[in-house]
Structures are given as C-alpha cells and as structure tokens.
Amino acid sequence: MKILVTGTEGYIGARLAPMLIARGHVVEGLDTGFYRDGCLYIDGMPAGPATVYKDLRQVTAQDFEGFEAVIHLAELSNDPLGQNRPEVTFQINHQGTLRIANAARQAGVRRFVYASSCSVYGLGTGDFLDETSPTNPQTAYAQCKVLVERDLLPLASDTFSAVCLRNATAYGPSPRMRFDIVLNDLCALAWTTKTIAMLSDGSPWRPIVHVEDICQAMACAVEAPRDTINGQIFNVGRTSENYRVREIAECVARQFPGCQITVGKPSGDDRSYRVSFDKIAAKLPGYAPQWTAEQGAEELRELFERIEFSPEMYAARPFTRLKQLKYLQRTGQIDEDLFWRPR
C-alpha cells in the first residue's frame, strides 16, 4: 500500500516508517519538524521516507491524493506539553486531527489509523478497563483523544475505514528518543545518576508497551481486513504489562545493578488505571506483542552502554518534548501558537 505517516520524525514514527517499508509498503511522511535536530543514535537504521514539512493545521486534501492509507501520529505528545497551552493543544490535537481525517477522506484515502491513548481512562477503578469502559480524561491531551475518537469514528464508511488505537504508555529506544515517559526516564536516571528517583510514591497503575509493539499494531491495522477494524477501538498492549510505577522502578533496578530507588510523596496527579488488552489479542489479525518491561529495561541498558550514553545526552532538549518547544519559542523560531516563524 501507499501510506502517509504523519509524525515520521517523532518517537514512534521514526520506528514505524522503517517497519512499514520492510513489510513492503511505500511510505511517505508529513511532519512539522520540531524534533529534527535531535537523534540519539543512527545504528544502521534504514533511510527514512520522503517527508513533507507542514503544520497539520494547514493541510489540504491535495496533500493526501494518491495515498491508500494514513497513519496519524502527529500531535502534541504528552500531558505536560498539553497543559502548557491547552487552547493550542485543542487546536492541534483535536481540530487539526479532524482536519487531516476529513482531508484524507476527501482525497479518497480508504483507511485511517489514529494513534489514541490509554490515558483516556484517566482515573480508573480497581477493575481492568476495556474499550467499552467509561473514559475519564484528566488532562488536555487525554481530553483531545476522547474528542477525536468521538468525532472520527462516525466518519467510518464502506469507503473510509477509521480505527482508533489506544496505546499504553510507550517505552523503548528510538532515534528520536523521548526521556519524558516513565520507563525510558527511569532507565536514563539509573544509568546517569545510579539513582532511580520517583517523583511520587509509585502507587499509580500504568499499562506500558514497547514502541516496537505499537508499530506492529499499526501495521496490522493497516493490513487487516476492513471489516475487522472499521469503526473500532483497540487498546494496544497486553494485559500482563500493567504495573504500579514502583514496580516499573524495580524492573529497572534489576537491570541496572547498584542503583538506589528513591520514593517521593503521594502525588497530586491521581491518574491511575489498569487496562485489558484482550480485544486486540483476539480480534486484530497478526498482532502478537513481544516485549515486557524487564526486557525493555535490559534493552535500554545495552543501548546506553554501546552508545556511551552520558548525562549531557540525557539532558539534551530534543529528547524532552516540552523543553524543545520552549527552546524553539525562546529563540524565535516558532511563535506562541507553535507555528514556524517566516525566515
């Protein structure tokens, strides 16, 4: 298939595009380019796809002509970033995503895969939450995910198949690395400081999933028979990979010997949820996640050793999304609404 991936230069997109190409697809990219000045490693990765640099708030149907499928990743990517300017988050993540979906449909794209998030569950109950459970978003980022799902799925038809993938919290290496997500951050702290420092008491529940398993789910959603995915929501991960944050820290400690775990006070952030991934295991053909948190921590330790990972690399601004955007604003490269300034 000829596939357009938005966010090809992001954390997931940098891993997804080469996987799709390896599976025989023709891939092109669309990206704003906020993070293109940061690459944690090269490591023989295949060349990325041809990428158009454009703000998703400015796309038109012409940008999608000739594509059979769109995988949409390109949004402001985490909760602190979303809370920084909630109104801009809604412009990009909600309104901008619907603009892309409608433009793609107008251009004749037949399949639209949307990267949603398990953060929509927010403050969950003690039970495992599935795709029929009520959502309870606690942040602008999660609220936008709920709004997109609400407005995107009614667009599904015989000629435009839409599917929402609610990804668990990602981890694992990517050339466009992120250290503002929990397992990656704790591993980086362990390597650079010998301390696994939790900002809270570690009691909240989080489902986590390796970036490679997310990419596999997206590839399967593109390739699956239309009737199995059209109008559907799938939680992406596996049920055994729900952890309390302190359990994630313990996984990291086992792979980074000699580290001390420190615990903070109970956090004012009360998000906590456990998620069932039974539906995707049963109903998305070909999806079989391979990774556990323990394996992911081991993989990152081996990567850090090989690339001589340093405190300076950990602190580098492109690897923390909010830090990079604030830098681009401070240096006059983007404006307060996150549009690139004319040269």
HUGIZI-V770204 format. One record per pair of residues at least 6 apart in sequence whose C-alpha atoms are under 8 Angstrom apart, sorted by the first residue. I is the first residue (numbers start at 1). J is the second residue. Records with the same first field share a line. If there is no record, write none. Layout:
BEGIN
I = J + J
END
This chain:
BEGIN
1 = 24 + 25 + 26 + 67 + 68 + 69
2 = 25 + 26 + 27 + 28 + 66 + 67 + 68 + 69
3 = 25 + 26 + 27 + 28 + 67 + 68 + 69 + 70 + 71
4 = 27 + 28 + 29 + 30 + 64 + 67 + 69 + 70 + 71
5 = 13 + 17 + 27 + 28 + 29 + 30 + 70 + 71 + 72 + 73
6 = 13 + 29 + 30 + 31 + 70 + 71 + 72 + 73 + 74
7 = 13 + 29 + 30 + 31 + 32 + 72 + 73 + 74 + 75
8 = 14 + 16 + 17 + 29 + 30 + 31 + 49 + 51 + 73 + 74
9 = 31 + 33 + 35 + 36 + 176
10 = 35 + 74 + 176
11 = 174 + 175 + 176 + 177 + 178
12 = 73 + 174 + 211 + 214 + 215
13 = 73
14 = 48 + 174 + 175 + 176
15 = 174 + 175 + 211 + 212 + 215
16 = 212 + 215
17 = 27 + 48 + 49
18 = 45 + 46 + 47 + 48 + 49
19 = 215
20 = 26 + 27 + 219
21 = 27
27 = 49 + 50
28 = 49 + 50 + 51
29 = 49 + 50 + 51 + 52
30 = 51 + 52 + 53 + 54
31 = 51 + 52 + 53 + 54 + 55 + 56 + 74
32 = 53 + 54 + 55 + 56
33 = 53 + 54
34 = 324 + 325
35 = 176 + 318 + 324
37 = 318
38 = 176 + 318 + 319
39 = 175 + 176 + 177
40 = 174 + 175 + 176 + 177 + 313
41 = 174 + 175 + 307
42 = 175
55 = 339
56 = 74 + 92 + 96 + 97 + 99 + 100
57 = 91 + 92 + 95 + 96 + 99
59 = 99 + 100 + 103
60 = 100 + 103
61 = 102 + 103 + 104 + 106 + 107
62 = 103 + 107
64 = 103 + 104 + 107 + 109
65 = 104 + 107 + 108 + 109
66 = 107 + 108 + 109
67 = 108 + 109
68 = 108 + 109 + 110 + 111
69 = 109 + 110 + 111 + 112 + 113 + 222
70 = 104 + 109 + 111 + 112 + 113
71 = 112 + 113 + 114 + 115 + 218
72 = 97 + 112 + 113 + 114 + 115
73 = 114 + 115
75 = 92 + 93 + 97
76 = 82 + 89 + 92 + 93 + 141
77 = 141 + 321
78 = 141
79 = 139 + 140 + 141 + 142
80 = 322
81 = 321 + 322
82 = 89 + 139 + 140 + 141
83 = 89 + 139 + 140 + 141
86 = 140
88 = 337 + 338
89 = 140 + 141 + 144
90 = 140 + 144
93 = 141 + 144 + 145 + 148
94 = 144 + 145 + 147 + 148
97 = 148
98 = 148 + 151 + 152
101 = 112 + 152
105 = 160
108 = 159 + 160
109 = 160
110 = 159 + 160 + 161
111 = 160 + 161 + 162 + 222
112 = 160 + 161 + 162 + 163
113 = 162 + 163 + 164 + 165 + 218 + 221 + 222
114 = 162 + 163 + 164 + 165
115 = 164 + 165 + 166 + 167
116 = 145 + 149 + 164 + 165 + 166 + 167
117 = 142 + 145 + 165 + 166 + 167 + 168 + 169 + 235
118 = 166 + 167 + 168 + 169 + 207 + 235 + 275
119 = 137 + 142 + 168
120 = 135 + 136 + 137 + 138 + 142 + 143 + 145 + 146
121 = 129 + 134 + 135 + 136 + 137 + 273
122 = 135 + 136 + 137 + 138 + 142 + 271 + 272 + 273
123 = 136 + 137 + 138 + 270 + 271 + 272 + 273
124 = 136 + 271 + 272 + 273 + 274
125 = 273
126 = 273 + 274
127 = 274
128 = 273 + 274 + 275 + 276
129 = 273 + 274 + 275 + 276
130 = 235 + 275 + 276 + 277
131 = 233 + 234 + 235
135 = 146
137 = 143 + 146
138 = 271
149 = 164
152 = 162
153 = 162 + 163 + 231 + 232
154 = 231
155 = 162
156 = 162 + 230 + 231
157 = 230
161 = 226 + 229 + 230 + 231
162 = 229 + 230 + 231 + 232
163 = 221 + 229 + 230 + 231 + 232 + 233 + 234
164 = 231 + 232 + 233 + 234
165 = 218 + 233 + 234 + 235 + 236
166 = 233 + 234 + 235 + 236
167 = 209 + 214 + 235 + 236 + 237
168 = 206 + 207 + 208 + 209 + 235 + 236 + 237
169 = 181 + 182 + 206 + 207 + 208 + 209
170 = 181 + 208 + 209 + 210 + 211 + 214
171 = 181 + 182 + 183 + 184 + 208 + 209 + 210 + 211 + 296
172 = 183 + 184 + 210 + 211 + 212 + 296 + 297 + 299 + 300
173 = 211 + 300 + 303
176 = 318 + 319
177 = 318 + 319
178 = 184 + 319 + 320 + 321
179 = 185 + 188 + 314 + 319 + 320
180 = 319 + 320 + 321
183 = 248 + 249 + 252 + 293 + 297
184 = 297 + 300
186 = 196 + 197 + 198 + 249 + 252
187 = 196 + 252 + 256 + 297 + 300 + 301
188 = 314
189 = 195 + 196 + 197
190 = 196 + 252 + 253 + 256 + 259
191 = 256 + 301 + 304
192 = 309 + 310 + 311 + 314
194 = 258 + 259 + 260
195 = 259 + 260 + 261 + 262
196 = 249 + 252 + 253 + 259 + 260 + 261 + 262
197 = 261 + 262 + 263 + 264
198 = 246 + 249 + 261 + 262 + 263 + 264
199 = 263 + 264 + 265 + 267
200 = 263 + 264 + 265 + 266 + 267
201 = 246 + 263 + 264 + 265 + 266 + 267
202 = 244 + 245 + 246 + 247 + 263 + 264 + 266
203 = 244 + 245 + 246
204 = 244 + 245 + 270 + 271 + 272 + 273
205 = 242 + 243 + 244 + 245 + 272 + 273 + 274
206 = 242 + 243 + 244 + 245 + 272 + 273 + 274
207 = 237 + 239 + 241 + 242 + 243 + 273 + 274 + 275
208 = 237 + 241 + 242 + 243 + 293
209 = 236 + 237 + 238 + 241 + 291 + 292 + 293
210 = 291 + 292 + 293 + 296
213 = 237 + 288 + 289 + 290 + 291
214 = 236 + 237
216 = 287 + 289
217 = 236 + 287
220 = 284 + 285 + 286 + 287
221 = 229 + 284
224 = 284 + 285
228 = 283 + 284
229 = 284
234 = 277 + 279 + 280
235 = 275 + 276 + 277 + 279 + 280
236 = 277 + 280
237 = 277 + 289
238 = 276 + 277 + 278 + 281 + 289
239 = 275 + 276 + 277 + 278
241 = 292 + 293
242 = 274 + 275
243 = 274
248 = 293
249 = 261
250 = 261
251 = 293 + 294 + 297
252 = 294 + 297 + 298
253 = 259 + 260 + 261
255 = 294 + 297 + 298 + 301
256 = 301
280 = 287
281 = 287 + 288
317 = 323 + 324 + 327
318 = 324
325 = 338
328 = 334
329 = 335 + 336 + 338
332 = 341
333 = 340 + 341
334 = 340 + 341
335 = 341
END
